[in-house]
């Protein structure tokens, strides 16, 4: 897997039927990005979870990309929640 930020990601896998390497590019997931902390971890975790369930590398990467984008969006919600719990007014 190769991540390219706003340009999406690519995955290279072995096609056993043709004994060749296949590279596929996926466009970036559209999201209102707030903070990318942990997004890479979510991408890898989501991709691996999907791979061990027997899904294709492309499907696994797509799942990982959606997981990462949701993490980047949820960061805003968690930041606001933490501020509210600590009594910080917005």
MARBA-3410 file (N, C-alpha, C, O; in Angstrom, 1 decimal):
90
0.8,-1.2,0.0,0.0,0.0,0.0,0.9,1.2,0.0,1.9,1.3,0.7 ~ 0.4,2.2,-0.7,1.1,3.5,-0.8,0.0,4.6,-0.6,-0.9,4.7,-1.4 ~ 0.2,5.4,0.4,-0.8,6.5,0.6,-0.2,7.8,0.0,1.0,8.0,0.1 ~ -1.1,8.6,-0.6,-0.6,9.8,-1.3,-1.5,11.0,-0.9,-1.7,11.9,-1.7 ~ -2.0,11.0,0.4,-2.7,12.2,0.8,-3.9,12.5,0.0,-4.8,11.6,-0.2
-4.0,13.7,-0.5,-5.2,14.1,-1.2,-5.3,13.5,-2.6,-6.3,13.6,-3.3 ~ -4.2,12.8,-3.0,-4.3,12.1,-4.3,-4.7,10.6,-4.2,-4.7,9.9,-5.1 ~ -5.1,10.2,-3.0,-5.6,8.8,-2.8,-4.5,7.9,-2.3,-3.6,8.2,-1.6 ~ -4.6,6.6,-2.8,-3.7,5.6,-2.4,-3.7,4.5,-3.5,-4.5,4.5,-4.4 ~ -2.6,3.7,-3.4,-2.5,2.6,-4.4,-2.1,1.4,-3.7,-1.5,1.4,-2.6
-2.4,0.3,-4.3,-2.0,-1.0,-3.8,-1.5,-1.9,-4.9,-2.0,-1.9,-6.0 ~ -0.4,-2.6,-4.6,0.2,-3.5,-5.5,0.0,-4.9,-5.0,0.4,-5.2,-3.9 ~ -0.6,-5.8,-5.8,-0.8,-7.2,-5.4,-0.4,-8.2,-6.5,-0.3,-7.8,-7.6 ~ -0.3,-9.4,-6.1,0.1,-10.5,-7.0,-1.1,-11.1,-7.5,-2.0,-11.6,-6.7 ~ -1.3,-11.2,-8.8,-2.4,-11.9,-9.5,-1.9,-13.3,-9.8,-1.2,-13.5,-10.8
-2.4,-14.3,-9.0,-1.9,-15.7,-9.2,-2.3,-16.3,-10.6,-1.6,-17.1,-11.1 ~ -3.5,-15.8,-11.1,-3.9,-16.4,-12.4,-3.1,-16.0,-13.5,-2.9,-16.8,-14.5 ~ -2.5,-14.8,-13.5,-1.6,-14.4,-14.6,-0.2,-14.3,-14.2,0.7,-13.9,-15.0 ~ 0.1,-14.6,-12.9,1.5,-14.6,-12.3,2.1,-13.2,-12.6,3.3,-13.1,-13.0 ~ 1.4,-12.1,-12.4,1.9,-10.8,-12.5,1.5,-9.9,-11.4,0.6,-10.2,-10.6
2.2,-8.8,-11.3,1.9,-7.8,-10.3,0.8,-6.8,-10.9,0.9,-6.4,-12.0 ~ -0.2,-6.5,-10.1,-1.2,-5.6,-10.5,-1.2,-4.4,-9.5,-1.3,-4.6,-8.3 ~ -1.2,-3.2,-10.1,-1.2,-2.0,-9.3,-2.5,-1.3,-9.6,-2.9,-1.1,-10.7 ~ -3.2,-0.9,-8.5,-4.5,-0.2,-8.6,-4.5,1.0,-7.8,-4.0,1.0,-6.6 ~ -5.0,2.1,-8.3,-5.1,3.4,-7.6,-6.5,3.7,-7.2,-7.5,3.4,-7.9
-6.7,4.2,-6.0,-8.0,4.6,-5.5,-8.0,6.1,-5.2,-7.0,6.5,-4.5 ~ -9.0,6.8,-5.6,-9.0,8.3,-5.3,-9.2,8.5,-3.8,-9.7,7.6,-3.1 ~ -8.8,9.7,-3.4,-9.0,10.0,-2.0,-10.5,10.0,-1.6,-11.3,10.4,-2.4 ~ -10.8,9.7,-0.4,-12.1,9.7,0.2,-12.4,11.2,0.5,-11.7,11.8,1.2 ~ -13.6,11.7,0.0,-14.0,13.0,0.3,-14.4,13.1,1.8,-15.3,12.4,2.2
-13.8,14.0,2.5,-14.2,14.2,3.9,-13.8,15.6,4.4,-12.9,16.2,3.8 ~ -14.4,16.1,5.4,-14.1,17.4,6.0,-13.0,17.1,7.0,-13.3,16.9,8.2 ~ -11.8,17.1,6.6,-10.7,16.7,7.5,-10.4,17.8,8.5,-10.3,18.9,8.2 ~ -10.3,17.3,9.8,-10.1,18.2,10.9,-8.7,18.0,11.4,-7.9,19.0,11.7 ~ -8.3,16.7,11.6,-7.0,16.4,12.1,-6.6,15.0,11.7,-7.4,14.1,11.7
-5.4,14.9,11.2,-5.0,13.6,10.6,-4.3,12.7,11.6,-3.8,11.6,11.3 ~ -4.2,13.1,12.9,-3.5,12.3,13.9,-4.3,10.9,14.0,-5.5,10.9,14.2 ~ -3.5,9.9,13.8,-4.1,8.5,14.0,-4.7,8.0,12.7,-5.1,6.8,12.6 ~ -4.8,8.8,11.7,-5.5,8.4,10.4,-4.7,7.3,9.7,-5.3,6.3,9.2 ~ -3.4,7.3,9.8,-2.6,6.3,9.2,-2.8,4.9,9.9,-2.8,3.9,9.3
-2.8,5.0,11.2,-3.1,3.8,12.0,-4.4,3.2,11.7,-4.5,2.0,11.6 ~ -5.4,4.1,11.5,-6.8,3.6,11.2,-6.8,2.9,9.8,-7.4,1.9,9.5 ~ -6.0,3.5,8.9,-5.9,3.0,7.5,-5.3,1.6,7.5,-5.9,0.7,6.9 ~ -4.2,1.4,8.3,-3.6,0.1,8.3,-4.5,-0.9,9.1,-4.6,-2.0,8.6 ~ -5.0,-0.5,10.2,-5.9,-1.4,11.0,-7.1,-1.8,10.2,-7.5,-3.0,10.1
-7.8,-0.9,9.5,-8.9,-1.2,8.7,-8.6,-2.1,7.5,-9.3,-3.1,7.2 ~ -7.5,-1.8,6.9,-7.0,-2.6,5.7,-6.7,-4.1,6.2,-7.1,-5.0,5.5 ~ -5.9,-4.2,7.3,-5.6,-5.5,7.7,-6.8,-6.3,8.2,-6.9,-7.5,7.9 ~ -7.7,-5.7,8.9,-8.9,-6.4,9.3,-9.7,-6.9,8.1,-10.2,-8.0,8.2 ~ -9.7,-6.1,7.1,-10.5,-6.6,5.9,-9.7,-7.7,5.1,-10.3,-8.6,4.6
-8.4,-7.6,5.1,-7.6,-8.6,4.5,-7.7,-10.0,5.2,-7.9,-11.0,4.5 ~ -7.7,-10.0,6.5,-7.7,-11.3,7.2,-9.1,-11.9,7.1,-9.3,-13.1,7.4 ~ -10.1,-11.1,6.7,-11.5,-11.7,6.5,-11.6,-12.2,5.1,-12.7,-12.7,4.7 ~ -10.5,-12.2,4.3,-10.5,-12.8,3.0,-10.8,-11.9,1.8,-11.0,-12.4,0.7 ~ -10.9,-10.6,2.1,-11.2,-9.6,1.0,-10.0,-9.4,0.2,-8.9,-9.6,0.6
-10.2,-8.8,-1.0,-9.1,-8.5,-1.9,-8.3,-7.3,-1.4,-8.8,-6.5,-0.6 ~ -7.1,-7.2,-1.8,-6.2,-6.1,-1.4,-6.9,-4.7,-1.7,-6.8,-3.8,-1.0 ~ -7.5,-4.6,-2.9,-8.2,-3.4,-3.3,-9.3,-3.1,-2.3,-9.5,-1.9,-1.9 ~ -10.2,-4.1,-2.1,-11.3,-3.8,-1.1,-10.8,-3.5,0.3,-11.4,-2.6,0.9 ~ -9.7,-4.2,0.7,-9.1,-3.9,2.0,-8.6,-2.5,2.1,-8.8,-1.8,3.1
-7.9,-2.0,1.0,-7.5,-0.6,1.0,-8.6,0.4,1.0,-8.5,1.4,1.8 ~ -9.7,0.1,0.3,-10.8,1.0,0.3,-11.4,1.1,1.7,-11.8,2.2,2.1 ~ -11.6,-0.1,2.4,-12.1,-0.1,3.7,-11.2,0.7,4.7,-11.6,1.5,5.5 ~ -9.9,0.5,4.5,-8.9,1.3,5.3,-9.0,2.8,5.1,-8.8,3.5,6.0 ~ -9.2,3.2,3.8,-9.2,4.6,3.5,-10.5,5.2,4.2,-10.4,6.3,4.7
-11.6,4.5,4.1,-12.8,5.0,4.8,-12.6,5.1,6.3,-13.0,6.1,6.9 ~ -12.0,4.1,6.8,-11.7,4.1,8.3,-10.8,5.3,8.7,-11.1,6.0,9.6 ~ -9.8,5.6,7.9,-8.9,6.7,8.1,-9.7,8.1,8.0,-9.5,9.0,8.8 ~ -10.5,8.2,7.0,-11.3,9.4,6.8,-12.2,9.7,7.9,-12.4,10.8,8.4 ~ -12.8,8.6,8.5,-13.8,8.8,9.6,-13.0,9.2,10.8,-13.5,10.0,11.6
-11.8,8.7,11.0,-11.0,9.1,12.2,-10.6,10.5,12.1,-10.7,11.3,13.1 ~ -10.3,11.0,10.9,-9.9,12.4,10.7,-11.1,13.3,11.0,-10.9,14.5,11.5 ~ -12.3,12.9,10.7,-13.5,13.7,10.9,-13.9,13.6,12.4,-14.3,14.7,12.9 ~ -13.8,12.5,13.0,-14.3,12.3,14.4,-13.4,13.0,15.3,-13.8,13.3,16.5 ~ -12.2,13.4,15.0,-11.3,14.1,15.8,-11.9,15.4,16.3,-11.8,15.8,17.5
-12.6,16.1,15.4,-13.3,17.3,15.8,-14.3,17.1,16.9,-14.4,17.8,17.9 ~ -15.1,16.0,16.7,-16.2,15.7,17.7,-15.5,15.4,19.1,-16.0,15.8,20.1 ~ -14.4,14.6,19.0,-13.8,14.2,20.3,-13.1,15.4,21.0,-13.2,15.6,22.2 ~ -12.5,16.3,20.2,-12.0,17.6,20.7,-13.0,18.4,21.4,-12.8,18.9,22.5 ~ -14.2,18.6,20.8,-15.3,19.3,21.3,-15.8,18.7,22.6,-16.1,19.4,23.6
-15.9,17.4,22.6,-16.4,16.6,23.7,-15.5,16.8,24.9,-16.0,17.0,26.0 ~ -14.2,16.7,24.7,-13.2,16.9,25.8,-13.3,18.3,26.3,-13.2,18.4,27.6 ~ -13.4,19.3,25.5,-13.5,20.6,26.0,-14.8,20.8,26.8,-14.7,21.5,27.8 ~ -15.9,20.3,26.3,-17.1,20.4,27.1,-17.0,19.7,28.4,-17.5,20.3,29.4 ~ -16.4,18.6,28.5,-16.3,17.9,29.8,-15.4,18.6,30.7,-15.5,18.4,32.0
-14.4,19.3,30.2,-13.5,20.0,31.1,-14.0,21.4,31.4,-13.3,22.2,32.2 ~ -15.1,21.8,30.9,-15.7,23.1,31.3,-15.2,24.3,30.4,-15.5,25.4,30.8 ~ -14.5,24.0,29.3,-14.1,25.0,28.5,-15.2,25.4,27.5,-15.8,24.6,26.8 ~ -15.6,26.7,27.6,-16.7,27.2,26.7,-16.1,27.5,25.3,-15.0,28.0,25.2 ~ -16.9,27.2,24.3,-16.4,27.5,22.9,-16.9,28.9,22.5,-16.6,29.3,21.4
END
